[in-house]
Amino acid sequence: MDSIFKKEFEILSLGNQKNTSLESILQKNSKVLLYFYPKDNTPWCSLENKDFSCLKDEFEKIWIKLIWVSKDSIDSHKKFVSNYNLENDLISDENLELHKYFKAYWEKNNYWKLILWVIRSSFLIDNNFNILKSWKNIKAKNHAQKVLDELKSN
């Protein structure tokens, strides 16, 4: 198992802030869907997070735990959850360790300044730490429903 699964990250879960690892989350759940998004409190990220929130029970019926990941701080996550009444578990990956492991970002040189772009992506992981499926560079609108439909059909 890669050490990234053992590393503890700050997570906001049902309004409570704690440190936990993907390993401990996967020990409690047969599968996890990690969703990488660019920024809290932006229109498309808000829409997609709301869509996933609305379908949370449907994902849980097929034994999939939803976890959102962004480079935003826990304080930013708290505002995001509060502003949109989200029930999502959000990981703060300010050092981009998860982003780098899952290749969910790219760097662009823009007029001699390096800019980081998060690639909107989702990864389905089982409790043996295998990546079962990935969706990369996806559109925010209807992504949650498309993922759910695809997973239900398999």
C-alpha positions in Angstrom: 0.0 0.0 0.0 1.2 3.5 -0.9 2.0 5.7 2.1 -0.5 8.3 0.9 -3.2 6.1 2.2 -1.7 6.1 5.7 -1.1 9.8 5.8 -3.5 11.8 7.9 -5.4 14.8 6.4 -7.6 17.4 7.9 -11.2 16.5 7.1 -14.5 18.3 7.8 -17.1 15.6 8.4 -20.7 16.7 9.4 -19.3 20.0 10.7 -16.6 18.3 12.8 -13.0 18.9 12.0 -10.6 16.0 12.6 -7.5 14.3 11.2 -7.9 11.0 9.5 -6.3 8.8 6.8 -7.8 7.3 3.7 -6.8 4.0 5.1 -9.1 4.5 8.2 -11.9 5.7 5.9 -11.5 2.6 3.7 -11.5 0.3 6.7 -15.0 1.5 7.5 -16.3 1.5 3.9 -16.1 -1.0 1.1 -15.5 1.8 -1.5 -14.8 5.5 -1.6 -15.4 8.0 -4.3 -12.8 10.7 -4.1 -13.9 13.8 -6.0 -11.3 16.5 -6.7 -12.7 20.0 -7.4 -10.9 23.4 -7.9 -12.3 25.8 -5.3 -14.9 26.2 -2.6 -17.7 28.7 -3.1 -17.4 28.9 -6.9 -20.5 28.4 -9.1 -19.6 25.1 -10.8 -18.0 23.5 -7.8 -21.0 24.5 -5.7 -23.4 23.0 -8.3 -21.5 19.8 -8.5 -21.1 19.4 -4.7 -24.8 20.1 -4.3 -25.6 17.4 -6.9 -23.4 14.9 -5.1 -25.1 15.9 -1.8 -28.5 15.2 -3.2 -27.4 11.8 -4.4 -25.5 10.8 -1.3 -28.1 8.3 -0.1 -28.1 6.6 -3.5 -24.3 6.2 -3.4 -24.5 4.8 0.1 -27.1 2.2 -1.1 -24.4 0.8 -3.4 -21.8 1.0 -0.5 -19.9 4.0 -1.7 -18.7 6.7 0.6 -18.3 10.2 -0.9 -15.2 12.3 0.0 -14.5 15.7 -1.6 -10.9 17.0 -1.9 -9.7 20.5 -2.7 -6.6 22.6 -1.9 -8.8 24.9 0.2 -8.4 25.2 4.0 -10.7 23.7 6.6 -12.0 27.2 7.4 -12.9 27.6 3.7 -14.6 24.2 3.8 -16.6 25.3 6.8 -17.9 28.3 5.0 -18.6 26.3 1.9 -20.6 23.7 3.8 -22.5 26.4 5.7 -23.3 28.5 2.6 -24.7 25.6 0.6 -26.0 23.4 3.5 -23.8 20.5 2.3 -23.5 17.2 4.1 -20.2 16.3 2.4 -17.0 15.1 3.9 -14.3 17.5 2.7 -10.5 16.9 2.8 -8.2 19.9 2.9 -5.2 19.1 0.7 -3.4 22.4 0.9 0.0 20.7 0.2 -1.4 19.0 -2.8 -0.3 15.6 -1.8 -3.5 13.8 -2.8 -3.7 15.9 -5.9 -0.2 14.9 -7.0 -0.7 11.2 -6.2 -3.9 11.0 -8.2 -2.6 13.4 -10.9 -5.5 15.7 -10.4 -3.7 18.9 -11.3 -1.5 20.4 -13.9 0.9 23.3 -13.9 0.9 25.9 -16.6 3.5 28.6 -17.2 1.6 31.8 -17.8 3.8 34.8 -18.6 6.7 33.4 -16.5 4.4 32.6 -13.6 3.6 29.0 -12.7 -0.2 28.5 -12.3 -1.7 25.4 -10.8 -4.9 24.1 -12.3 -6.9 21.5 -10.5 -8.4 18.9 -12.9 -12.0 18.1 -11.9 -11.7 14.4 -11.3 -13.3 11.4 -9.5 -11.7 8.2 -8.4 -13.4 5.0 -7.1 -11.2 3.2 -4.7 -11.9 -0.1 -2.9 -10.8 -1.1 0.6 -7.7 -2.9 -0.8 -6.5 0.6 -2.1 -7.1 -0.3 -5.7 -8.3 2.5 -8.1 -11.3 0.7 -9.7 -12.4 3.6 -12.0 -11.4 7.2 -12.7 -13.2 10.1 -14.4 -10.8 12.9 -15.4 -11.3 16.4 -16.7 -15.1 16.1 -16.4 -17.8 18.7 -16.6 -19.5 19.7 -13.4 -23.0 19.6 -14.7 -24.6 16.2 -14.3 -21.3 14.5 -13.3 -22.7 13.1 -10.1 -25.7 11.5 -11.8 -23.5 10.1 -14.6 -21.2 8.5 -12.1 -24.1 7.0 -10.1 -25.8 5.6 -13.3 -22.5 4.1 -14.5 -21.8 2.5 -11.1 -25.3 1.1 -10.8 -25.2 -0.5 -14.2 -22.0 -2.4 -13.4 
